[in-house]
Amino acid sequence: MKPAALYNELLDITKSLGITLRKEKGRFRGGHCIVHNEKLLIINKMSPQETINAVILRYLAGLSSIGTVYIKPVIQELIDKEKSYLEKEAQYEPILIETSEESLIVK
């Protein structure tokens, strides 16, 4: 699926879940927040389409209420892959190493 088509599908899913997608300028990749009880997904408008799609997929993979919306199988597969990646990433607890100059977080 082409990045623009994937973006449109992901946008439809976020809308049906009641999530507002905002594109803003800045030095950030993107993420989610809640402002005045409104769920927002903030995306850097200067990012390439693939990065924007990855941010949305990662957010959707972390949701527990996504099962309430119909998702095309090809999109569900991408979400499941991202969910699997997040679960593997969560298995590793960061270890804090103190040094004389700085603190490092090591995975």
Secondary structure by P-SEA (a helix, b strand, c coil): ccaaaaaaaaaaaaaaacbbbbbbbccccccccccccbbbbbbcccccaaaaaaaaaaaaaaccccccccccaaaaaaaaaaaaaaaaaacbbbbbbbcccbbbbcc
